[in-house]
Amino acid sequence: MTNWRDNISIELLSAMITWALVAGSSLYYTQMDLGWFHWRVYLSALLYSLYMAGFLLVTREGGFRHDQFVRTLLLLALFGIVNCLYIVVPYSYNAVLMAVWSALVPHFIAFRLALWLSPLWSAPLWLTQAFYWGHDYALITALLFWSFNLFALVTMQTTLREQKAREAANQLNRELMATQTLLNQAGKQAERTRIARNIHDLLGHHLTALSINLQVAGRKADGEVKQAVEKCHAIAGLLLSDVREAVAEIREKSLIDLQSALQELTTDLPRIQVDLNIQAEVQDVEQAHAILMCVKESLTNSLKHSSADRISISLSEASGNLQLDIHDNGQQKIAGFRTGNGLRGIQERASGLCGQALFESGPRGFHTRILLPGEMA
């Protein structure tokens, strides 16, 4: 089933207005003909109420336990309700509710299949109008409303395509921003490492040699000269200690700010809230890039294959290793899961860094755990 939650608000409002006009006018004219206490008035009121209740359920944001199955049953129930209305009340404009129903169909089945099936769900209007109510022009009426159904299908399909293109562009932009952030961090890390290495190799070695020579000179000197040499030796030792502390501080600041890259990747995701909890530090660029790509793939899988609306991402240290946990709260659209290209890609990235990736699908959602060796960090 295609994602529809981001553009449903306007559709819901227009559907409710349409439903109110159809139901209100139909009930009014029915009671005008038969009176308020006729069974057709009560039954049609019940059917209209059930239709709106079913529509609200099938388009609700929260997921069901077996989401796709439940929504498909609700869609079929709405179809049955409209056909019952064809029999209970004689007004052909009840087929407007079938046009509203048709706008939901592209979320469930392929567009081409929906086009081929559209005459089948449009035919009951002709059958009831022609053979049950005996209305003239039943065929042309059914054909006109079939064209409305086609229009609803095409309009919704166009909306879905635009939404997919927009989401793909946003996803690409998030990936580019995250990668750019990571590259900037890697560049800064390389520059800091180069500076620290130069300080250590040049100034540190010279100070070490100076300290040794002063120590030797102090042993050979006497009197005031010896005191002056020992003082110089002490100062050289302090300078060497300061250099080592400066080098250590520079190396500590060369850690990659992985959280910034992950925030770029997870900002403005459709229908999903992401909780980031980064407690471990990453220094290796390849590890940081692998973590970023694994998170990206996990987000894509959650958007495509589950009804999740919340994902937690945590990075911690466990037994000397880096542990990345990604957990969503969605129900999978299929029973269990198969290791597709996305999950295999996560496994390959982890194994390429001497790590491993574990997957678990349960009633509380899908859990991905990635373990990477800590000595690379």
C-alpha positions in Angstrom: 0.0 0.0 0.0 1.4 3.4 -1.0 2.0 6.1 1.6 -0.9 8.6 1.6 -0.7 10.2 5.0 1.0 13.4 4.0 -1.7 14.5 1.6 -4.8 13.2 3.3 -6.0 16.3 5.2 -7.3 18.1 2.1 -8.8 15.0 0.7 -10.5 14.2 4.0 -12.0 17.6 4.2 -13.3 17.5 0.6 -14.6 13.9 1.1 -16.5 14.9 4.3 -18.2 17.9 2.5 -19.1 15.6 -0.4 -20.5 13.0 1.9 -22.5 15.5 3.8 -24.1 16.9 0.7 -24.9 13.4 -0.7 -26.2 12.0 2.6 -28.1 15.1 3.6 -29.9 15.6 0.3 -30.7 11.9 -0.1 -32.2 11.6 3.4 -34.1 14.8 2.9 -35.7 13.7 -0.4 -36.3 10.2 0.9 -38.2 11.4 3.9 -40.1 13.8 1.7 -41.4 10.9 -0.3 -41.8 8.2 2.4 -41.8 10.1 5.7 -39.4 10.1 8.6 -40.5 6.7 10.0 -40.0 4.6 6.8 -37.4 1.9 7.1 -35.5 3.2 4.0 -34.8 6.4 5.8 -33.4 4.7 8.9 -31.4 2.2 6.9 -29.9 4.8 4.5 -29.0 7.0 7.5 -27.2 4.0 9.0 -25.4 3.2 5.8 -24.2 6.8 5.3 -22.9 6.8 8.9 -21.1 3.5 8.3 -19.6 4.8 5.1 -18.1 7.9 6.8 -16.9 5.8 9.8 -15.2 3.4 7.5 -13.7 6.2 5.4 -12.2 7.7 8.6 -10.8 4.4 9.7 -9.2 3.5 6.3 -7.5 6.9 6.1 -6.5 7.2 9.8 -2.9 8.0 10.5 -2.4 5.4 13.2 -1.6 1.8 12.1 -3.6 -1.3 12.8 -2.1 -4.5 14.1 -2.4 -6.1 10.7 -2.5 -2.8 8.9 -2.8 -3.7 5.2 -5.2 -6.5 5.8 -7.5 -4.4 8.0 -7.5 -1.4 5.6 -8.2 -3.7 2.6 -11.3 -5.1 4.5 -12.4 -1.6 5.3 -12.1 -0.7 1.6 -14.2 -3.6 0.6 -16.7 -2.8 3.2 -17.1 0.7 1.8 -17.7 -0.7 -1.6 -20.4 -2.9 -0.2 -22.0 0.0 1.6 -22.3 2.1 -1.5 -23.9 -0.8 -3.4 -26.4 -1.2 -0.6 -27.2 2.5 -0.9 -27.9 1.9 -4.6 -30.7 -0.5 -3.5 -32.1 1.4 -0.5 -32.5 4.8 -2.1 -33.2 5.5 -5.8 -30.9 8.5 -6.3 -28.1 7.8 -8.8 -25.9 10.6 -7.4 -25.0 8.2 -4.6 -22.4 7.1 -7.1 -20.4 10.2 -6.1 -19.5 8.2 -3.0 -18.1 5.5 -5.3 -15.9 8.2 -7.0 -14.6 9.1 -3.5 -14.0 5.4 -2.9 -12.1 5.2 -6.3 -9.7 7.8 -5.1 -8.6 5.4 -2.4 -8.0 2.4 -4.7 -4.5 3.5 -6.0 -3.2 3.3 -2.5 -3.9 -0.4 -2.5 -3.4 -1.8 -6.0 -1.5 -0.9 -9.1 -2.9 1.9 -11.2 -3.1 -0.2 -14.4 -5.0 -2.9 -12.6 -7.3 -0.3 -11.1 -8.1 1.0 -14.6 -9.0 -2.4 -15.8 -11.2 -3.1 -12.8 -13.0 0.2 -12.8 -15.8 -0.9 -15.1 -16.6 -3.8 -12.7 -17.1 -1.5 -9.6 -19.0 1.0 -11.8 -21.4 -1.6 -13.2 -23.6 -2.0 -10.1 -25.0 1.5 -10.6 -26.3 0.6 -14.0 -27.7 -2.8 -12.8 -29.6 -1.3 -9.9 -30.8 1.8 -11.7 -31.9 -0.2 -14.8 -33.3 -3.4 -13.4 -34.2 -2.6 -9.7 -35.5 1.0 -10.0 -36.4 0.9 -13.7 -34.9 4.3 -14.4 -34.5 5.5 -18.0 -31.0 6.5 -19.1 -29.4 4.2 -16.5 -26.6 3.2 -18.9 -25.6 6.7 -19.8 -25.7 7.7 -16.1 -23.5 4.7 -15.2 -21.1 5.7 -18.0 -20.9 9.2 -16.7 -20.1 8.2 -13.2 -17.6 5.7 -14.5 -15.8 8.6 -16.1 -15.9 10.3 -12.7 -14.3 7.2 -11.2 -11.6 7.3 -13.8 -11.0 10.9 -13.1 -10.6 10.2 -9.4 -8.1 7.4 -10.2 -6.0 9.5 -12.5 -6.0 12.5 -10.2 -4.9 10.4 -7.2 -2.3 8.6 -9.2 -0.8 11.9 -10.4 -0.8 13.1 -6.8 1.0 9.9 -5.6 3.6 10.2 -8.4 4.3 13.8 -7.5 4.5 12.9 -3.8 7.0 10.1 -4.5 9.1 12.4 -6.7 9.1 15.0 -3.9 10.0 12.5 -1.3 12.8 11.0 -3.4 14.2 14.5 -4.0 14.0 15.3 -0.2 15.7 12.0 0.6 18.5 12.6 -1.9 18.9 16.1 -0.4 19.1 14.7 3.1 21.7 12.1 2.0 23.8 14.8 0.3 23.6 17.1 3.3 24.6 14.2 5.6 27.4 13.1 3.4 28.7 16.7 3.1 28.6 17.1 6.8 30.6 13.8 7.2 33.1 14.9 4.5 33.6 18.3 6.3 34.2 16.4 9.6 36.6 14.0 7.8 38.5 17.0 6.3 38.8 18.7 9.7 39.9 15.4 11.3 42.6 14.9 8.7 43.9 18.4 9.1 44.0 18.1 12.9 45.7 14.7 12.7 48.3 16.1 10.3 49.0 19.1 12.7 49.3 16.8 15.7 51.6 14.4 13.9 53.9 17.3 12.7 54.1 18.7 16.2 54.8 15.3 17.7 57.4 14.3 15.1 59.2 17.7 14.8 58.9 19.7 18.0 58.5 16.7 20.2 61.5 14.8 18.9 63.7 18.0 19.1 62.6 18.6 22.7 63.3 15.0 23.6 66.8 15.3 22.1 67.4 18.6 23.9 66.3 17.2 27.2 68.7 14.2 26.9 71.6 16.4 25.9 70.9 18.7 28.9 70.7 15.8 31.2 74.1 14.6 30.0 75.6 18.1 30.2 74.3 18.4 33.8 76.2 15.3 34.8 79.4 16.7 33.4 79.1 20.3 34.7 80.0 21.6 38.1 78.9 24.4 40.4 76.7 27.2 39.0 76.9 25.8 35.5 75.4 22.6 36.7 72.5 24.4 38.3 71.8 26.4 35.2 71.9 23.2 33.0 69.6 21.4 35.4 67.2 24.3 35.3 67.2 24.3 31.5 66.6 20.5 31.6 63.6 21.0 33.9 62.2 23.7 31.5 62.7 21.4 28.5 60.8 18.6 30.4 57.9 21.0 31.0 57.9 22.0 27.4 57.9 18.4 26.3 55.0 17.6 28.6 53.0 20.6 27.3 53.6 19.5 23.7 52.3 16.0 24.5 49.2 17.4 26.2 48.6 19.7 23.2 49.0 16.8 20.8 46.6 14.6 22.8 44.0 17.5 22.9 44.2 18.0 19.2 43.7 14.3 18.6 40.7 14.2 21.0 39.1 17.1 19.1 39.6 15.2 15.8 36.6 12.9 16.7 33.9 12.9 14.0 30.7 14.7 14.9 28.5 11.8 13.7 25.4 13.2 15.4 25.3 16.3 13.1 25.4 14.1 10.0 22.7 11.8 11.4 20.5 14.9 12.2 20.9 16.0 8.6 19.8 12.6 7.4 16.8 12.3 9.7 15.4 15.8 9.5 11.8 16.2 8.0 11.2 12.5 7.4 7.6 11.9 6.2 5.3 10.6 9.0 8.2 9.3 11.1 9.7 10.9 14.3 13.3 9.9 14.9 14.9 9.8 18.4 18.7 10.1 18.3 20.9 8.9 21.2 24.6 9.1 20.3 26.7 8.2 23.3 29.8 6.7 21.7 32.6 8.5 19.9 33.7 7.6 16.4 37.1 8.5 15.0 37.4 6.3 11.9 35.9 7.9 8.8 35.0 4.5 7.2 33.1 3.5 10.3 31.2 6.8 10.4 30.2 6.4 6.8 29.1 2.8 7.3 27.0 3.9 10.2 25.4 6.7 8.2 24.6 4.4 5.3 23.2 1.7 7.6 20.9 4.2 9.2 19.8 5.5 5.8 18.9 2.0 4.6 17.0 1.3 7.8 15.0 4.4 7.5 14.1 3.5 3.9 13.0 0.0 4.9 10.8 1.4 7.7 9.2 3.8 5.3 8.6 1.2 2.6 7.7 -1.9 4.6 6.1 -0.9 7.8 3.6 1.4 9.3 6.1 2.8 11.8 5.7 6.4 13.0 8.7 6.4 15.4 12.3 5.2 15.1 14.9 5.2 17.8 18.6 5.3 16.8 21.2 4.8 19.5 25.0 4.4 19.3 26.9 3.1 22.4 29.9 1.2 23.4 29.4 -2.4 24.6 32.3 -4.7 25.6 34.8 -2.6 23.7 32.7 -2.5 20.5 30.5 0.1 18.9 26.9 -1.0 19.0 24.3 0.7 16.7 20.6 -0.1 17.5 17.8 1.0 15.2 14.3 0.1 16.3 11.0 1.1 14.8 7.5 0.6 16.2 5.8 -0.4 12.9 4.0 -3.6 11.9 5.6 -5.3 9.0 3.4 -5.5 5.9 4.3 -9.2 5.4 4.6 -12.0 8.0 8.2 -12.1 9.1 10.8 -10.7 6.8 13.2 -11.6 4.0 16.8 -10.4 3.7 16.4 -8.2 0.6 19.0 -6.0 -1.0 18.7 -3.3 1.7 19.4 -5.7 4.6 22.1 -7.5 2.7 23.7 -4.1 2.1 23.7 -3.5 5.8 25.3 -6.9 6.4 28.0 -6.3 3.8 28.9 -2.9 5.2 29.2 -4.4 8.7 31.2 -7.4 7.6 33.5 -5.2 5.6 34.6 -3.5 8.8 34.9 -6.9 10.7 31.6 -6.4 12.3 28.1 -8.0 12.1 24.5 -7.0 11.6 21.6 -8.7 13.4 17.9 -8.3 12.5 14.8 -9.1 14.5 11.1 -8.7 13.6 8.5 -8.8 16.3 5.1 -7.5 17.4 6.8 -4.3 18.7 8.5 -3.5 15.5 11.7 -4.2 13.6 15.1 -4.1 15.3 18.5 -3.8 13.6 21.7 -4.2 15.7 25.1 -3.5 14.2 28.3 -4.3 16.0 31.6 -2.8 14.9 35.1 -3.4 16.4 35.9 -0.6 18.9 39.6 -0.6 18.2 38.9 1.2 14.9 37.3 4.1 16.8 
